[in-house]
Amino acid sequence: MNDTDQPIAPGLYLVGTPIGNLEDITLRALRVLRSVDRIACEDTRQSQKLLNHFDIQKPLISCHEYNEHERINKLLDELRQGARIALISDAGMPGISDPGMDLAAAAVAAGIAVYPIPGANAALTGLIASGLSTERFRFEGFLPEKSGARRTALESLIVSAEEVPPTLIFYEAPHRIVETLADLEAIFGADCRIALARELTKLHEEFLRGTVREVRAMLADKDRIRGEMTLVVEGRRKQAALSTSTTVEGRIKELATEGLDEKDALKRIARERNLSKSDVYRELQRERNKR
């Protein structure tokens, strides 16, 4: 009898599933799904399609963002009694922008064995083909839906002038991607390099690479923007502190080379100098009146 014939141990199995191409499921994942007593999943209808494709017949129980806390005690009771339960999301690794984190944490706290079964992940898949640095990276999931909150979130990701900025990875919905790129250009500059991955591993997989301004132009040429998206962004450092002798108008001209208009440049200068935007604007008017 080889290892694959042995019954699997009791515990919680966090199983990665394909993010598009069904060939990306692993042999180990298939063995585990065929061997467990029950499968907890994000959407029973979606997961049933996957199981049907691989001829796996196991009872399913839903475990999604709206009922995960309700399901935890029931699943923990079964696990304490020696059950073998697999947890899967609709696509990718459970717990990464998908349900599963709370159940896994509760199982660990209860002393129940938790087994990760690696699989596909959109964030890492997009990163390694982005052409950007993979030495240090930071996954941020989805940015806020509102532009103001989104810009604030992006500003918080700019590191100090002394730090090495990590490559940033986001998920984004197709109906928000154009607005998100506009905010990214305003905060990180038009020359910030990005890679936008669409429909990863699927038939219409596409990568748009270039500066944020160039990718925005590529999207503007499309009649319709569809598909799940992973956005990989070159990290940014804060600008070195400006000397008090630097004029506001001179700084506006510098920022114009990054693609910022006067309004966004004034916001940036206000942040750099720890002043209000109105104070910076008044200084600009004084400079212009001296001509």
C-alpha positions as CSV (number, residue, x, y, z in Angstrom):
1,M,0.0,0.0,0.0
2,N,1.5,3.4,-1.0
3,D,1.0,6.7,0.7
4,T,-1.9,7.7,-1.5
5,D,-3.8,4.6,-0.4
6,Q,-3.6,5.5,3.3
7,P,-6.7,7.1,4.9
8,I,-6.1,10.7,5.7
9,A,-5.9,11.9,9.3
10,P,-8.8,13.6,11.1
11,G,-8.7,17.4,10.9
12,L,-9.4,20.5,8.9
13,Y,-8.0,20.6,5.3
14,L,-7.7,24.0,3.7
15,V,-7.7,23.0,0.0
16,G,-6.7,25.3,-2.8
17,T,-8.9,25.1,-5.9
18,P,-8.4,26.4,-9.5
19,I,-8.9,30.1,-10.2
20,G,-10.0,29.4,-13.7
21,N,-8.2,26.5,-15.5
22,L,-9.4,23.2,-14.0
23,E,-6.1,21.6,-14.9
24,D,-4.5,23.6,-12.0
25,I,-6.0,21.4,-9.3
26,T,-3.4,19.2,-7.7
27,L,-3.4,15.5,-7.3
28,R,-3.2,15.9,-3.6
29,A,-6.2,18.2,-3.6
30,L,-8.2,15.6,-5.5
31,R,-7.2,12.9,-3.1
32,V,-8.1,14.9,-0.1
33,L,-11.5,15.9,-1.5
34,R,-12.3,12.3,-2.3
35,S,-11.2,11.2,1.2
36,V,-12.9,13.7,3.6
37,D,-16.2,13.2,5.3
38,R,-17.6,16.5,4.3
39,I,-16.7,19.6,2.3
40,A,-17.4,23.1,3.6
41,C,-17.5,25.6,0.7
42,E,-18.3,29.2,-0.1
43,D,-21.1,28.4,-2.7
44,T,-22.5,24.9,-2.8
45,R,-23.7,25.4,-6.4
46,Q,-20.3,26.6,-7.6
47,S,-18.4,23.8,-5.7
48,Q,-20.8,21.1,-7.0
49,K,-19.7,22.0,-10.5
50,L,-16.1,21.4,-9.6
51,L,-16.8,18.1,-7.8
52,N,-19.0,16.9,-10.7
53,H,-16.1,17.6,-13.1
54,F,-13.8,15.3,-11.2
55,D,-16.5,12.8,-10.3
56,I,-16.3,13.5,-6.5
57,Q,-19.4,12.8,-4.5
58,K,-19.3,14.3,-1.0
59,P,-21.8,16.1,1.2
60,L,-21.4,19.9,1.0
61,I,-22.1,22.6,3.7
62,S,-22.0,26.3,2.9
63,C,-19.5,28.4,4.8
64,H,-19.4,31.9,3.4
65,E,-18.8,35.5,4.7
66,Y,-22.4,35.8,6.0
67,N,-22.6,32.5,7.9
68,E,-19.0,31.5,8.7
69,H,-19.4,32.4,12.4
70,E,-22.6,30.4,12.7
71,R,-21.0,27.4,11.0
72,I,-17.8,27.4,13.1
73,N,-19.2,25.7,16.2
74,K,-21.0,23.0,14.2
75,L,-17.8,22.2,12.2
76,L,-15.6,22.3,15.3
77,D,-17.9,19.8,17.1
78,E,-17.6,17.4,14.1
79,L,-13.8,17.9,14.0
80,R,-13.5,17.2,17.8
81,Q,-15.3,13.9,17.1
82,G,-12.6,12.9,14.6
83,A,-14.2,14.2,11.4
84,R,-12.2,14.9,8.3
85,I,-13.4,18.2,6.8
86,A,-12.2,20.0,3.7
87,L,-12.7,23.8,3.3
88,I,-12.7,25.3,-0.2
89,S,-13.6,28.7,-1.6
90,D,-15.1,29.4,-5.0
91,A,-11.6,29.8,-6.4
92,G,-8.0,29.9,-5.0
93,M,-6.8,29.5,-1.5
94,P,-9.4,29.7,1.4
95,G,-8.8,32.7,3.7
96,I,-7.2,34.9,1.0
97,S,-9.9,37.5,0.3
98,D,-12.3,34.6,0.8
99,P,-13.9,32.9,3.9
100,G,-11.9,30.5,5.9
101,M,-9.6,32.6,8.1
102,D,-11.9,32.5,11.1
103,L,-12.6,28.8,10.9
104,A,-8.9,28.0,10.6
105,A,-8.0,30.2,13.5
106,A,-10.8,28.6,15.6
107,A,-9.6,25.1,14.8
108,V,-6.0,26.0,15.7
109,A,-7.2,27.5,19.0
110,A,-9.2,24.4,19.7
111,G,-6.1,22.2,19.2
112,I,-7.5,20.6,16.0
113,A,-5.0,19.6,13.3
114,V,-5.1,22.0,10.3
115,Y,-3.6,20.9,7.0
116,P,-2.9,23.4,4.2
117,I,-3.2,21.9,0.7
118,P,-1.5,24.4,-1.6
119,G,-3.1,25.5,-4.8
120,A,-3.6,28.3,-7.2
121,N,-3.7,31.9,-6.0
122,A,-4.5,35.0,-8.2
123,A,-2.3,37.4,-6.2
124,L,0.9,35.3,-6.6
125,T,0.0,34.3,-10.1
126,G,-0.3,37.9,-11.2
127,L,2.8,38.9,-9.3
128,I,5.2,36.5,-10.8
129,A,4.2,37.4,-14.4
130,S,4.0,41.2,-13.7
131,G,7.6,42.0,-14.6
132,L,7.8,43.9,-11.2
133,S,10.0,43.0,-8.3
134,T,9.0,39.8,-6.4
135,E,11.7,40.2,-3.6
136,R,9.3,42.1,-1.3
137,F,5.6,42.4,-1.8
138,R,2.4,43.3,0.1
139,F,-1.0,41.9,-0.6
140,E,-3.8,44.4,0.2
141,G,-6.9,42.7,-1.2
142,F,-9.6,45.1,-2.4
143,L,-9.2,48.9,-2.0
144,P,-12.1,50.9,-0.6
145,E,-15.0,51.5,-3.0
146,K,-15.1,55.3,-2.4
147,S,-12.5,57.5,-4.1
148,G,-11.6,59.5,-1.1
149,A,-11.1,56.5,1.1
150,R,-9.2,54.7,-1.7
151,R,-6.8,57.6,-2.1
152,T,-6.2,57.7,1.7
153,A,-5.5,54.0,1.6
154,L,-3.0,54.4,-1.2
155,E,-1.3,57.3,0.6
156,S,-0.8,55.1,3.6
157,L,1.1,52.6,1.5
158,I,3.8,55.0,0.5
159,V,6.9,54.2,2.6
160,S,9.5,56.5,3.9
161,A,12.4,57.8,1.8
162,E,14.8,55.4,3.6
163,E,12.7,52.2,3.1
164,V,12.6,49.8,0.2
165,P,9.1,49.9,-1.1
166,P,7.4,46.5,-1.6
167,T,5.5,45.7,-4.7
168,L,1.8,46.0,-4.0
169,I,-0.9,43.6,-5.0
170,F,-4.6,44.4,-5.1
171,Y,-7.8,42.7,-6.4
172,E,-10.3,45.0,-8.2
173,A,-13.7,44.7,-9.8
174,P,-14.0,45.6,-13.5
175,H,-16.6,48.4,-12.9
176,R,-14.1,50.2,-10.6
177,I,-10.8,49.6,-12.3
178,V,-10.8,52.9,-14.3
179,E,-11.5,55.0,-11.2
180,T,-8.9,53.1,-9.2
181,L,-6.2,53.7,-11.8
182,A,-7.1,57.4,-11.8
183,D,-6.7,57.6,-8.1
184,L,-3.5,55.6,-8.3
185,E,-2.1,58.0,-10.9
186,A,-3.0,61.0,-8.7
187,I,-1.3,59.5,-5.6
188,F,1.6,57.5,-7.0
189,G,2.3,59.5,-10.2
190,A,1.7,58.8,-13.9
191,D,5.1,57.1,-14.2
192,C,4.3,54.4,-11.7
193,R,4.8,51.0,-13.3
194,I,1.9,48.5,-13.0
195,A,0.6,45.3,-14.4
196,L,-3.1,44.6,-14.7
197,A,-3.9,40.9,-15.0
198,R,-7.3,39.9,-16.2
199,E,-9.0,36.5,-16.2
200,L,-5.9,34.7,-14.9
201,T,-5.5,31.1,-16.2
202,K,-8.7,31.4,-18.2
203,L,-9.2,31.4,-22.0
204,H,-9.1,35.2,-22.3
205,E,-6.2,35.8,-19.9
206,E,-4.6,39.2,-20.5
207,F,-1.8,41.3,-19.0
208,L,-1.6,45.0,-19.5
209,R,1.8,46.3,-18.5
210,G,3.3,49.7,-18.4
211,T,3.0,53.0,-16.5
212,V,-0.4,53.7,-14.9
213,R,-1.0,56.3,-17.5
214,E,-0.3,53.9,-20.3
215,V,-2.5,51.2,-18.9
216,R,-5.3,53.7,-18.4
217,A,-5.0,54.6,-22.1
218,M,-5.2,50.9,-23.0
219,L,-8.4,50.5,-21.0
220,A,-9.9,53.6,-22.7
221,D,-9.6,51.8,-26.0
222,K,-11.8,48.9,-24.9
223,D,-15.5,48.9,-25.5
224,R,-16.2,47.0,-22.3
225,I,-14.1,45.9,-19.4
226,R,-14.8,42.5,-18.0
227,G,-13.3,39.8,-15.9
228,E,-11.7,39.3,-12.5
229,M,-8.6,41.5,-12.1
230,T,-5.4,41.5,-10.1
231,L,-3.5,44.8,-10.0
232,V,0.2,44.7,-9.3
233,V,1.8,48.1,-8.5
234,E,5.4,49.3,-8.2
235,G,5.9,50.5,-4.6
236,R,6.5,54.2,-3.9
237,R,8.7,56.1,-1.5
238,K,7.8,59.5,0.0
239,Q,9.6,62.5,-1.6
240,A,12.5,63.8,0.3
241,A,11.5,66.8,2.5
242,L,11.5,70.0,0.5
243,S,13.6,72.9,1.6
244,T,11.7,76.0,2.6
245,S,13.3,77.9,-0.3
246,T,11.5,75.7,-2.9
247,T,8.6,77.5,-4.4
248,V,5.2,76.1,-4.7
249,E,5.1,76.9,-8.4
250,G,8.4,75.2,-8.9
251,R,7.1,72.1,-7.1
252,I,4.0,72.1,-9.2
253,K,6.1,72.0,-12.3
254,E,8.1,69.0,-10.9
255,L,4.9,67.1,-10.1
256,A,3.5,67.9,-13.6
257,T,6.2,65.6,-14.9
258,E,4.6,62.8,-12.9
259,G,1.2,63.6,-14.5
260,L,-0.4,65.5,-11.7
261,D,-2.6,68.5,-12.6
262,E,-2.4,71.6,-10.4
263,K,-5.2,70.6,-8.1
264,D,-3.7,67.2,-7.3
265,A,-0.2,68.8,-7.1
266,L,-1.4,71.3,-4.5
267,K,-2.8,68.3,-2.4
268,R,0.6,66.6,-2.6
269,I,2.5,69.7,-1.6
270,A,0.2,70.2,1.3
271,R,0.9,66.7,2.5
272,E,4.7,67.2,2.0
273,R,4.8,70.4,3.9
274,N,2.2,69.4,6.5
275,L,0.1,72.4,5.6
276,S,-3.6,72.8,4.6
277,K,-4.3,73.0,0.9
278,S,-5.7,76.5,1.3
279,D,-2.4,77.7,2.9
280,V,-0.4,76.2,0.0
281,Y,-2.8,77.8,-2.5
282,R,-2.4,81.2,-0.9
283,E,1.4,80.9,-1.1
284,L,1.1,80.1,-4.7
285,Q,-1.0,83.2,-5.3
286,R,1.6,85.3,-3.4
287,E,4.4,83.9,-5.6
288,R,2.4,84.7,-8.8
289,N,1.6,88.2,-7.6
290,K,5.3,89.0,-7.2
291,R,6.0,88.5,-10.9
